[in-house]
């Protein structure tokens, strides 16, 4: 039940309770006035607590509780179903629940000899609460649609911003890529033969730029190429960290031809190196695990770095993780999951 209540904000419960309280008082006043009790009891005669409770308060408290019950059955339990299904179930439940509450209340009032509407007038104790609940749940579904639409517009706005930045970055990368390659070749040619290692590092850096340019032109690449790119990036980082950086990549051969978005893993690996391991004197290990389960590719990038206490804050500090998160949301309706690695560090996981 605690889990259920977490889905209902106290503010929303307060508004609904206030709604029922207001109309219960209004209903009591109408009944009291229509019975011509004004002259004998005076203006505040309607406020007699006992009469108010039996004539209006009791039934509206029951209807308030019933509205939560209907929400639980028609909305919470059906949260994974289409909205039209939820609306239909709620519309069917409301008159049924209201009818049984009215009949149960009438039986109770008759047992203690308390007056209630009778005959044709009894229909009002069914019609009015039903109308209230229809209005209440109509407002609920309209409000939820509004909130979801606002969230959708926010995500679309963020995606448009990311797309614009990506387009600008792609344009900048394509301004004159041959200029970069020629510069790399010139630098490589100027390196003395005895510094073959430096020549090799320049060649790998050139490959990184070439892959980035390709990534700006295609939607997907084979996983094999993405991992080759990540390996080249990590090889360059190893030249800086030496023995302090250890890398483990676990992926089966039959998955290497799977198509994935380009430049998807590198920002995550870079985050592990830059924010997880770089400040540690002893360094650490980065592991990349990719496996398939239930026709979906599962990715896990884990490090043994310093970890992150406030995991939501990382999306406010840099564009690498944020852009990757938005790309996943746009292309696959999934997202990045951040958790603590064992025995220490951070683990980033997602599915395609």
C-alpha positions as CSV (number, residue, x, y, z in Angstrom):
1,X,0.0,0.0,0.0
2,X,2.9,2.4,0.7
3,X,4.1,1.9,-2.9
4,X,0.6,2.8,-4.1
5,X,0.4,5.9,-2.0
6,X,3.7,7.2,-3.4
7,X,1.9,7.6,-6.7
8,X,-0.6,9.9,-5.1
9,X,0.7,13.3,-4.0
10,X,-0.6,14.6,-0.7
11,X,-1.4,17.9,-2.4
12,X,-3.6,16.1,-4.9
13,X,-5.3,14.1,-2.1
14,X,-5.9,17.4,-0.2
15,X,-7.5,19.0,-3.3
16,X,-9.9,16.0,-3.8
17,X,-10.8,15.9,-0.1
18,X,-11.5,19.7,-0.1
19,X,-13.7,19.2,-3.2
20,X,-15.8,16.6,-1.4
21,X,-15.9,18.5,1.8
22,X,-17.1,21.7,0.1
23,X,-19.9,19.9,-1.8
24,X,-20.9,17.9,1.3
25,X,-21.5,21.2,3.2
26,X,-23.3,22.6,0.2
27,X,-25.5,19.5,-0.1
28,X,-26.3,19.6,3.6
29,X,-27.4,23.3,3.3
30,X,-29.6,22.6,0.3
31,X,-31.4,19.6,2.1
32,X,-31.7,21.6,5.3
33,X,-33.2,24.7,3.5
34,X,-35.5,22.7,1.3
35,X,-37.0,21.1,4.5
36,X,-38.0,24.6,5.7
37,X,-35.9,24.4,8.8
38,X,-34.5,28.0,8.5
39,X,-37.3,29.7,10.5
40,X,-37.2,27.2,13.4
41,X,-33.4,26.6,13.6
42,X,-31.9,29.9,12.5
43,X,-29.1,30.6,10.0
44,X,-26.6,28.1,11.6
45,X,-29.1,25.3,11.9
46,X,-27.5,23.4,9.0
47,X,-24.2,23.2,10.9
48,X,-25.5,20.8,13.6
49,X,-22.7,18.2,13.5
50,X,-24.8,15.1,14.0
51,X,-27.3,16.0,11.3
52,X,-24.5,17.2,9.0
53,X,-22.7,13.8,9.5
54,X,-25.7,11.6,8.8
55,X,-27.2,13.7,6.0
56,X,-24.1,14.6,4.0
57,X,-20.7,14.1,5.7
58,X,-20.9,10.3,6.0
59,X,-21.7,9.7,2.3
60,X,-19.2,12.1,1.0
61,X,-16.4,10.6,3.1
62,X,-17.4,7.2,1.6
63,X,-17.4,8.7,-1.9
64,X,-13.9,10.2,-1.3
65,X,-12.6,6.8,-0.2
66,X,-14.4,5.2,-3.1
67,X,-12.7,7.6,-5.6
68,X,-9.3,6.3,-4.4
69,X,-10.6,2.7,-4.7
70,X,-11.7,3.4,-8.2
71,X,-8.4,5.0,-9.1
72,X,-6.6,2.0,-7.7
73,X,-8.6,-0.5,-9.8
74,X,-9.0,1.6,-13.0
75,X,-5.8,3.5,-13.2
76,X,-3.0,2.1,-11.0
77,X,-3.6,-1.6,-11.8
78,X,-4.0,-0.7,-15.4
79,X,-1.1,1.7,-15.7
80,X,0.5,-0.3,-18.5
81,X,-2.7,-0.4,-20.5
82,X,-4.0,2.2,-23.0
83,X,-5.7,5.3,-21.6
84,X,-9.0,4.5,-23.4
85,X,-9.0,1.2,-21.4
86,X,-8.4,3.1,-18.1
87,X,-11.1,5.6,-18.9
88,X,-13.6,2.9,-19.9
89,X,-13.0,0.9,-16.7
90,X,-13.3,4.0,-14.5
91,X,-16.6,5.0,-16.3
92,X,-18.1,1.6,-15.6
93,X,-16.9,1.4,-12.0
94,X,-18.2,4.9,-10.9
95,X,-22.0,4.3,-11.1
96,X,-21.6,0.7,-9.7
97,X,-19.6,1.8,-6.7
98,X,-21.8,4.8,-6.0
99,X,-25.0,2.7,-6.2
100,X,-23.7,0.2,-3.6
101,X,-22.5,2.9,-1.3
102,X,-25.9,4.6,-1.4
103,X,-27.8,1.4,-0.8
104,X,-25.5,0.4,2.1
105,X,-25.8,3.9,3.6
106,X,-29.6,3.8,3.4
107,X,-29.7,0.4,5.1
108,X,-27.6,1.8,7.9
109,X,-29.7,5.0,8.3
110,X,-32.9,2.9,8.4
111,X,-31.5,0.8,11.1
112,X,-30.9,3.8,13.4
113,X,-34.1,5.6,12.3
114,X,-32.4,8.5,10.5
115,X,-34.2,10.2,7.6
116,X,-32.8,10.1,4.0
117,X,-34.1,10.8,0.6
118,X,-36.8,8.4,-0.5
119,X,-38.9,7.5,-3.4
120,X,-38.0,9.2,-6.7
121,X,-35.9,11.6,-4.7
122,X,-33.4,8.9,-3.8
123,X,-32.1,9.0,-7.4
124,X,-30.3,12.3,-6.4
125,X,-28.1,10.4,-4.0
126,X,-26.9,8.3,-6.9
127,X,-26.9,10.9,-9.7
128,X,-25.0,13.8,-7.9
129,X,-22.1,11.7,-6.5
130,X,-21.8,9.9,-9.9
131,X,-21.7,13.3,-11.6
132,X,-19.0,14.5,-9.1
133,X,-16.9,11.5,-9.7
134,X,-17.2,11.8,-13.5
135,X,-16.1,15.4,-13.2
136,X,-13.3,14.4,-10.8
137,X,-11.9,11.7,-13.0
138,X,-12.4,13.8,-16.1
139,X,-10.2,16.5,-14.6
140,X,-7.7,13.8,-13.5
141,X,-7.3,12.4,-17.0
142,X,-7.2,15.9,-18.5
143,X,-4.6,16.9,-15.9
144,X,-2.5,13.8,-16.6
145,X,-2.7,14.4,-20.3
146,X,-1.5,18.0,-19.8
147,X,1.4,16.9,-17.6
148,X,2.5,14.2,-20.0
149,X,2.2,16.6,-23.0
150,X,4.3,19.2,-21.1
151,X,6.9,16.5,-20.5
152,X,6.8,15.4,-24.1
153,X,7.2,19.0,-25.3
154,X,10.1,19.5,-22.9
155,X,11.9,16.3,-24.2
156,X,11.2,17.3,-27.8
157,X,12.7,20.8,-27.1
158,X,15.8,19.2,-25.5
159,X,16.1,16.8,-28.4
160,X,15.8,19.6,-30.9
161,X,18.6,21.5,-29.1
162,X,20.8,18.4,-29.1
163,X,20.0,17.8,-32.7
164,X,21.0,21.4,-33.6
165,X,24.2,21.1,-31.6
166,X,24.9,17.8,-33.4
167,X,24.2,19.3,-36.8
168,X,26.5,22.2,-36.0
169,X,29.2,19.9,-34.8
170,X,28.8,17.8,-37.9
171,X,29.1,20.9,-40.1
172,X,32.2,22.0,-38.2
173,X,33.7,18.5,-38.6
174,X,33.0,18.5,-42.3
175,X,34.4,22.0,-43.0
176,X,37.7,20.6,-44.3
177,X,38.4,17.1,-43.0
178,X,41.2,16.6,-45.5
179,X,43.0,19.5,-43.9
180,X,43.2,17.6,-40.6
181,X,44.3,14.4,-42.4
182,X,47.0,16.2,-44.3
183,X,48.2,17.9,-41.1
184,X,48.4,14.5,-39.4
185,X,50.3,13.1,-42.3
186,X,52.7,16.0,-42.3
187,X,53.3,15.6,-38.6
188,X,53.7,11.9,-38.9
189,X,56.2,12.4,-41.8
190,X,58.2,14.8,-39.6
191,X,58.6,12.3,-36.8
192,X,62.1,10.6,-36.8
193,X,62.1,6.9,-37.7
194,X,63.2,6.0,-34.2
195,X,60.0,7.4,-32.8
196,X,57.7,4.8,-34.5
197,X,55.5,4.7,-31.4
198,X,54.6,8.4,-31.8
199,X,53.9,7.8,-35.5
200,X,51.5,5.0,-34.5
201,X,49.7,7.2,-32.0
202,X,49.2,10.0,-34.6
203,X,47.8,7.4,-37.0
204,X,45.3,6.2,-34.3
205,X,44.3,9.8,-33.6
206,X,43.7,10.3,-37.3
207,X,41.5,7.2,-37.3
208,X,39.5,8.6,-34.4
209,X,38.7,11.8,-36.4
210,X,37.9,9.7,-39.5
211,X,35.3,7.6,-37.5
212,X,33.8,10.8,-36.0
213,X,33.3,12.2,-39.5
214,X,31.6,8.9,-40.5
215,X,29.4,9.0,-37.4
216,X,28.0,12.3,-38.5
217,X,26.8,10.8,-41.8
218,X,25.2,7.5,-40.8
219,X,22.5,6.4,-38.3
220,X,24.0,3.1,-37.4
221,X,27.3,1.1,-37.6
222,X,28.3,-2.5,-36.9
223,X,29.1,-3.0,-33.2
224,X,32.5,-4.2,-34.4
225,X,33.4,-0.8,-35.7
226,X,32.1,1.0,-32.6
227,X,34.3,-1.2,-30.4
228,X,37.3,-0.7,-32.6
229,X,36.8,3.1,-32.2
230,X,36.5,2.7,-28.4
231,X,39.6,0.5,-28.3
232,X,41.6,3.1,-30.3
233,X,40.5,5.8,-27.8
234,X,41.4,3.7,-24.8
235,X,44.8,2.9,-26.4
236,X,45.5,6.6,-26.5
237,X,44.4,7.0,-22.9
238,X,46.7,4.0,-21.9
239,X,49.7,6.0,-23.2
240,X,48.8,8.6,-20.6
241,X,47.9,6.3,-17.7
242,X,50.3,3.5,-18.5
243,X,49.8,0.6,-16.1
244,X,47.2,2.6,-14.1
245,X,44.5,1.9,-16.7
246,X,43.2,-1.6,-17.3
247,X,40.5,-2.5,-19.8
248,X,38.3,-5.5,-20.1
249,X,35.9,-6.0,-23.0
250,X,33.4,-8.9,-22.8
251,X,31.3,-9.4,-26.0
252,X,30.5,-12.6,-28.0
253,X,31.7,-12.8,-31.6
254,X,28.2,-13.3,-32.9
255,X,27.1,-9.9,-31.6
256,X,29.8,-7.9,-33.5
257,X,27.6,-7.5,-36.6
258,X,24.7,-6.0,-34.6
259,X,23.9,-2.4,-35.8
260,X,24.2,0.3,-33.1
261,X,24.2,4.1,-33.2
262,X,27.8,5.4,-33.7
263,X,29.7,7.3,-30.9
264,X,27.4,5.7,-28.3
265,X,30.0,4.1,-26.1
266,X,32.9,6.5,-26.2
267,X,31.3,9.3,-24.2
268,X,30.4,6.7,-21.4
269,X,34.0,5.3,-21.4
270,X,35.4,8.8,-21.4
271,X,33.3,9.7,-18.4
272,X,34.7,6.6,-16.6
273,X,38.3,7.7,-17.4
274,X,37.9,11.4,-16.7
275,X,35.7,11.4,-13.7
276,X,36.2,7.9,-12.3
277,X,39.8,7.0,-12.6
278,X,42.0,10.0,-13.4
279,X,42.2,11.3,-9.8
280,X,43.2,7.9,-8.4
281,X,47.0,7.4,-7.9
282,X,46.6,3.6,-8.3
283,X,44.3,4.0,-11.4
284,X,41.7,1.3,-12.0
285,X,39.8,-0.8,-14.4
286,X,37.1,-0.2,-17.0
287,X,35.0,-3.1,-18.2
288,X,32.6,-3.1,-21.1
289,X,30.1,-6.0,-21.2
290,X,27.6,-6.5,-24.0
291,X,25.2,-9.4,-24.2
292,X,21.8,-10.2,-25.8
293,X,18.8,-11.1,-23.8
294,X,15.2,-11.4,-24.9
295,X,16.1,-9.9,-28.3
296,X,17.6,-6.8,-26.8
297,X,21.3,-5.8,-26.5
298,X,22.3,-5.0,-23.0
299,X,25.3,-2.7,-22.4
300,X,27.3,-2.3,-19.1
301,X,30.2,0.1,-18.7
302,X,31.7,-0.2,-15.2
303,X,34.7,1.3,-13.6
304,X,36.5,0.9,-10.3
305,X,36.9,4.7,-9.8
306,X,35.6,7.1,-7.1
307,X,32.0,6.6,-8.0
308,X,29.2,9.2,-7.9
309,X,27.0,9.9,-4.9
310,X,24.4,12.1,-6.6
311,X,23.9,10.2,-9.8
312,X,21.2,12.6,-11.2
313,X,23.6,15.5,-11.0
314,X,26.0,14.1,-13.7
315,X,23.5,15.0,-16.4
316,X,23.8,18.7,-15.5
317,X,27.6,18.8,-15.7
318,X,28.5,17.8,-19.2
319,X,27.1,17.2,-22.6
320,X,28.5,13.7,-23.2
321,X,26.2,11.7,-20.9
322,X,23.3,14.1,-21.5
323,X,23.5,13.7,-25.3
324,X,23.8,10.0,-25.0
325,X,20.8,9.8,-22.7
326,X,18.7,11.9,-25.1
327,X,19.7,9.9,-28.1
328,X,18.6,6.7,-26.3
329,X,15.3,8.2,-25.4
330,X,14.6,9.4,-28.9
331,X,15.7,6.3,-30.8
332,X,14.8,3.5,-28.4
333,X,12.6,5.0,-25.7
334,X,15.1,3.8,-23.2
335,X,17.6,5.6,-21.0
336,X,20.9,5.4,-19.1
337,X,20.8,3.7,-15.7
338,X,23.5,4.7,-13.2
339,X,24.3,2.4,-10.2
340,X,27.2,1.7,-7.8
341,X,29.7,-0.8,-9.1
342,X,31.1,-3.5,-6.8
343,X,33.3,-3.2,-4.8
344,X,33.6,0.5,-5.9
345,X,33.0,2.8,-8.8
346,X,30.2,3.5,-11.2
347,X,28.2,1.3,-13.5
348,X,26.3,2.6,-16.5
349,X,23.8,0.3,-18.2
350,X,21.3,0.6,-21.0
351,X,19.5,-1.6,-23.6
352,X,18.8,-1.3,-27.3
